[in-house]
Amino acid sequence: MNLFLIDIDGALVKSDSVDLDCYSKAVEDVLGFRPEFESDDELAHYKSLTDAGRLDELMMKYQIRESRTLVHRKVESCYLARLNATMGDKPQALVVSPGAQDFLTNIRERKDTYVAIATGAWESVARLKLRAAGLDIANMTMASSSDALNRTEIMALAAFRSKQDSGQVFSRRVVFGQGTQSRHASQELGYDFVEVGGGTYSRNHIPNLAHYQAVYSQLSLQCA
């Protein structure tokens, strides 16, 4: 039995960085300073690019003494509000990625594969993005930044929950996502990694999920 773990940003949903802008403004709303996430160099300073992990690092850097739980709750709430407002003004700012709908439909029809979401976003933000993109993940297993700080822990938890939810033992686990941290987390866990979009630093790479059939060939998986 195969387990496919799919990230949201870049793989299932395209946001054109509007989410990072809303996150940055939410931090400013709550903590009074606005972090910059506009370049790869700026993002490279963060050990974890998850919503919760990034906020923890900012709180440590700026020596925020307020309750961690309270700060996270406030920033998450502001972030959701800003995303909702942005999507109301610019619905095209957050859309489904090419091929994502067909990919999810195909996976659900496969008898040899179970699919779950493993995302660095807070769960509330993840579900908002998926709804905005028109993707139905009802009853789908999920692990998010609401559960753990870094991608390694999130992926491991998604795999654990998938085993519990499905009652299956997985002989192979495949991560669909992008970015160095996702690739390294997959390597650390011994999972296969398929880079969706982004650079071409991984052996298995597709421009978007419209090319998912190529993944089956790259990973020597049979097409359904």
RAQUI-V382240 format. One record per residue. N is the residue number from 0. PHI is phi in radians with two decimals (NA if undefined). PSI is psi in whole degrees, -180 to 180 (NA if undefined). OMEGA is omega in degrees with one decimal (* if undefined). Layout:
n=N phi=PHI psi=PSI omega=OMEGA
n=N phi=PHI psi=PSI omega=OMEGA
//
This chain:
n=0 phi=NA psi=134 omega=178.6
n=1 phi=-1.70 psi=148 omega=171.1
n=2 phi=-2.08 psi=123 omega=174.9
n=3 phi=-1.82 psi=121 omega=176.0
n=4 phi=-1.84 psi=121 omega=-173.6
n=5 phi=-2.02 psi=129 omega=172.8
n=6 phi=-1.38 psi=164 omega=-179.1
n=7 phi=-1.64 psi=-59 omega=-174.6
n=8 phi=-1.18 psi=123 omega=179.2
n=9 phi=1.59 psi=-34 omega=-179.1
n=10 phi=-1.65 psi=-56 omega=-179.0
n=11 phi=-1.67 psi=-31 omega=-173.8
n=12 phi=-2.30 psi=138 omega=173.3
n=13 phi=-1.86 psi=127 omega=-176.5
n=14 phi=-2.12 psi=-6 omega=-179.8
n=15 phi=0.90 psi=37 omega=176.6
n=16 phi=1.18 psi=8 omega=178.5
n=17 phi=-1.12 psi=-30 omega=180.0
n=18 phi=-1.21 psi=-40 omega=177.2
n=19 phi=-1.12 psi=-38 omega=178.6
n=20 phi=-1.14 psi=-43 omega=179.2
n=21 phi=-1.17 psi=-38 omega=178.0
n=22 phi=-1.09 psi=-47 omega=-179.3
n=23 phi=-1.05 psi=-42 omega=179.7
n=24 phi=-1.20 psi=-33 omega=177.9
n=25 phi=-1.15 psi=-40 omega=175.5
n=26 phi=-1.06 psi=-43 omega=178.9
n=27 phi=-1.12 psi=-40 omega=178.2
n=28 phi=-1.00 psi=-40 omega=-172.4
n=29 phi=-1.60 psi=-42 omega=-171.5
n=30 phi=-1.88 psi=-10 omega=173.3
n=31 phi=1.54 psi=3 omega=175.0
n=32 phi=-2.37 psi=153 omega=-176.6
n=33 phi=-2.00 psi=112 omega=176.9
n=34 phi=-1.29 psi=153 omega=179.8
n=35 phi=-1.80 psi=131 omega=177.6
n=36 phi=-2.24 psi=31 omega=-169.8
n=37 phi=-1.48 psi=-18 omega=-177.6
n=38 phi=-2.26 psi=160 omega=177.6
n=39 phi=-1.08 psi=-34 omega=179.3
n=40 phi=-1.11 psi=-41 omega=179.6
n=41 phi=-1.19 psi=-40 omega=179.8
n=42 phi=-1.23 psi=-28 omega=-176.8
n=43 phi=-1.13 psi=-18 omega=-179.3
n=44 phi=-1.30 psi=-14 omega=-175.7
n=45 phi=-1.64 psi=130 omega=177.9
n=46 phi=-1.22 psi=-30 omega=179.0
n=47 phi=-2.33 psi=128 omega=-179.5
n=48 phi=-1.74 psi=20 omega=173.7
n=49 phi=-1.40 psi=162 omega=-179.1
n=50 phi=-1.02 psi=-47 omega=-177.6
n=51 phi=-1.28 psi=-42 omega=-178.9
n=52 phi=-1.11 psi=-41 omega=179.1
n=53 phi=-1.13 psi=-40 omega=-179.6
n=54 phi=-1.19 psi=-39 omega=176.1
n=55 phi=-1.03 psi=-42 omega=-179.9
n=56 phi=-1.16 psi=-38 omega=177.5
n=57 phi=-1.15 psi=-41 omega=179.2
n=58 phi=-1.11 psi=-38 omega=178.9
n=59 phi=-1.24 psi=-43 omega=-178.2
n=60 phi=-1.07 psi=-42 omega=-176.7
n=61 phi=-1.70 psi=10 omega=174.9
n=62 phi=0.91 psi=51 omega=177.3
n=63 phi=-1.33 psi=123 omega=-175.5
n=64 phi=-1.68 psi=-10 omega=-179.1
n=65 phi=-1.13 psi=158 omega=179.6
n=66 phi=-0.91 psi=127 omega=179.3
n=67 phi=-1.00 psi=-46 omega=-178.4
n=68 phi=-1.04 psi=-43 omega=-178.9
n=69 phi=-1.17 psi=-44 omega=179.3
n=70 phi=-1.08 psi=-45 omega=179.6
n=71 phi=-1.07 psi=-43 omega=-179.1
n=72 phi=-1.12 psi=-42 omega=-179.3
n=73 phi=-1.16 psi=-46 omega=-178.5
n=74 phi=-1.13 psi=-42 omega=178.8
n=75 phi=-1.06 psi=-43 omega=-179.9
n=76 phi=-1.12 psi=-45 omega=178.3
n=77 phi=-1.13 psi=-39 omega=178.9
n=78 phi=-1.06 psi=-48 omega=178.8
n=79 phi=-1.06 psi=-44 omega=-179.3
n=80 phi=-1.09 psi=-43 omega=-179.5
n=81 phi=-1.20 psi=-39 omega=177.3
n=82 phi=-1.10 psi=-44 omega=178.6
n=83 phi=-1.05 psi=-44 omega=-179.4
n=84 phi=-1.14 psi=-42 omega=-179.6
n=85 phi=-1.11 psi=-43 omega=-179.6
n=86 phi=-1.21 psi=-28 omega=174.9
n=87 phi=-1.19 psi=-39 omega=179.9
n=88 phi=-1.39 psi=-37 omega=-176.5
n=89 phi=-2.34 psi=78 omega=-176.9
n=90 phi=-1.06 psi=-22 omega=179.9
n=91 phi=-1.36 psi=-6 omega=-177.5
n=92 phi=-1.25 psi=-21 omega=-179.6
n=93 phi=-2.41 psi=109 omega=-174.2
n=94 phi=-2.34 psi=164 omega=177.3
n=95 phi=-1.18 psi=140 omega=178.6
n=96 phi=-1.28 psi=150 omega=179.1
n=97 phi=-0.96 psi=130 omega=175.3
n=98 phi=1.46 psi=-8 omega=-174.2
n=99 phi=-1.11 psi=-44 omega=-178.7
n=100 phi=-1.10 psi=-47 omega=179.8
n=101 phi=-1.11 psi=-38 omega=179.6
n=102 phi=-1.08 psi=-49 omega=-179.7
n=103 phi=-1.10 psi=-40 omega=178.0
n=104 phi=-1.09 psi=-44 omega=-179.7
n=105 phi=-1.10 psi=-44 omega=-177.9
n=106 phi=-1.10 psi=-41 omega=-178.5
n=107 phi=-1.15 psi=-22 omega=179.9
n=108 phi=-1.53 psi=-13 omega=-179.4
n=109 phi=-1.37 psi=134 omega=179.8
n=110 phi=-1.51 psi=-11 omega=-177.1
n=111 phi=-1.84 psi=11 omega=-173.6
n=112 phi=-2.47 psi=138 omega=173.8
n=113 phi=-2.01 psi=142 omega=-176.3
n=114 phi=-2.11 psi=142 omega=178.6
n=115 phi=-2.51 psi=161 omega=177.5
n=116 phi=-1.72 psi=131 omega=173.7
n=117 phi=-2.26 psi=103 omega=-171.3
n=118 phi=-2.21 psi=146 omega=176.7
n=119 phi=-1.44 psi=-1 omega=177.4
n=120 phi=-1.48 psi=156 omega=168.2
n=121 phi=-1.05 psi=149 omega=-175.3
n=122 phi=-1.03 psi=-42 omega=-179.5
n=123 phi=-1.08 psi=-39 omega=178.9
n=124 phi=-1.22 psi=-41 omega=179.3
n=125 phi=-1.04 psi=-46 omega=-178.3
n=126 phi=-1.19 psi=-35 omega=176.1
n=127 phi=-1.10 psi=-45 omega=-179.9
n=128 phi=-1.10 psi=-42 omega=-178.4
n=129 phi=-1.16 psi=-41 omega=176.9
n=130 phi=-1.10 psi=-43 omega=-179.2
n=131 phi=-1.10 psi=-33 omega=-179.9
n=132 phi=-1.47 psi=-5 omega=178.6
n=133 phi=1.36 psi=26 omega=-179.2
n=134 phi=-1.78 psi=127 omega=-179.2
n=135 phi=-1.66 psi=116 omega=177.7
n=136 phi=-2.07 psi=28 omega=179.2
n=137 phi=-0.96 psi=133 omega=178.2
n=138 phi=1.19 psi=11 omega=178.5
n=139 phi=-1.57 psi=138 omega=178.3
n=140 phi=-1.10 psi=141 omega=-179.9
n=141 phi=-2.51 psi=144 omega=165.7
n=142 phi=-2.30 psi=143 omega=-171.9
n=143 phi=-2.51 psi=-176 omega=177.3
n=144 phi=-1.22 psi=-10 omega=172.5
n=145 phi=-1.27 psi=-18 omega=-177.6
n=146 phi=-1.77 psi=-32 omega=-174.8
n=147 phi=-2.68 psi=162 omega=-174.2
n=148 phi=-1.52 psi=-34 omega=-175.1
n=149 phi=-2.11 psi=166 omega=-172.8
n=150 phi=-1.19 psi=-33 omega=178.4
n=151 phi=-1.05 psi=-47 omega=-180.0
n=152 phi=-1.15 psi=-39 omega=-179.5
n=153 phi=-1.13 psi=-45 omega=179.4
n=154 phi=-1.12 psi=-44 omega=-179.9
n=155 phi=-1.09 psi=-40 omega=179.4
n=156 phi=-1.20 psi=-39 omega=177.4
n=157 phi=-1.06 psi=-40 omega=178.6
n=158 phi=-1.16 psi=-42 omega=179.4
n=159 phi=-1.09 psi=-46 omega=179.9
n=160 phi=-1.13 psi=-36 omega=179.0
n=161 phi=-1.10 psi=-40 omega=177.6
n=162 phi=-1.12 psi=-42 omega=178.8
n=163 phi=-1.15 psi=-45 omega=-175.1
n=164 phi=-1.24 psi=-35 omega=-174.8
n=165 phi=-1.66 psi=-24 omega=-175.0
n=166 phi=1.28 psi=15 omega=-176.9
n=167 phi=-1.81 psi=157 omega=171.0
n=168 phi=-1.84 psi=125 omega=-174.6
n=169 phi=-1.69 psi=127 omega=178.3
n=170 phi=-1.55 psi=-18 omega=-178.6
n=171 phi=-2.58 psi=138 omega=179.1
n=172 phi=-2.19 psi=129 omega=-175.7
n=173 phi=-2.19 psi=127 omega=179.0
n=174 phi=-1.77 psi=132 omega=174.6
n=175 phi=-1.94 psi=115 omega=-178.4
n=176 phi=-2.97 psi=-161 omega=178.0
n=177 phi=-2.64 psi=158 omega=177.2
n=178 phi=1.79 psi=153 omega=-177.0
n=179 phi=-1.07 psi=-41 omega=-177.2
n=180 phi=-1.16 psi=-38 omega=177.3
n=181 phi=-1.16 psi=-39 omega=179.4
n=182 phi=-1.15 psi=-45 omega=180.0
n=183 phi=-1.15 psi=-39 omega=178.3
n=184 phi=-1.10 psi=-40 omega=178.1
n=185 phi=-1.10 psi=-43 omega=178.8
n=186 phi=-1.10 psi=-42 omega=-179.3
n=187 phi=-1.07 psi=-37 omega=-177.9
n=188 phi=-1.54 psi=-11 omega=-177.6
n=189 phi=1.40 psi=24 omega=179.1
n=190 phi=-1.65 psi=149 omega=170.2
n=191 phi=-1.20 psi=148 omega=-179.9
n=192 phi=-2.20 psi=128 omega=174.5
n=193 phi=-1.99 psi=116 omega=179.6
n=194 phi=-1.42 psi=123 omega=-179.3
n=195 phi=-1.87 psi=111 omega=-175.0
n=196 phi=1.26 psi=-150 omega=178.1
n=197 phi=1.05 psi=-148 omega=179.9
n=198 phi=-1.41 psi=-167 omega=179.4
n=199 phi=-2.20 psi=46 omega=-175.4
n=200 phi=-1.53 psi=-10 omega=-177.9
n=201 phi=-1.82 psi=151 omega=179.9
n=202 phi=-1.10 psi=-38 omega=177.0
n=203 phi=-1.78 psi=114 omega=-174.8
n=204 phi=-2.51 psi=136 omega=172.8
n=205 phi=-2.34 psi=148 omega=-179.2
n=206 phi=-1.10 psi=-39 omega=177.5
n=207 phi=-2.83 psi=177 omega=-174.1
n=208 phi=-1.29 psi=-7 omega=173.1
n=209 phi=-1.12 psi=-18 omega=-179.8
n=210 phi=-1.77 psi=25 omega=-173.0
n=211 phi=-1.10 psi=-26 omega=179.4
n=212 phi=-1.08 psi=-31 omega=178.8
n=213 phi=-1.14 psi=-29 omega=179.5
n=214 phi=-1.12 psi=-40 omega=180.0
n=215 phi=-1.05 psi=-38 omega=178.3
n=216 phi=-1.22 psi=-45 omega=-178.9
n=217 phi=-1.08 psi=-36 omega=-176.2
n=218 phi=-1.73 psi=7 omega=-179.7
n=219 phi=1.01 psi=42 omega=175.7
n=220 phi=-1.80 psi=144 omega=178.9
n=221 phi=-1.33 psi=142 omega=174.2
n=222 phi=-1.28 psi=147 omega=-179.0
n=223 phi=-1.25 psi=NA omega=*
//
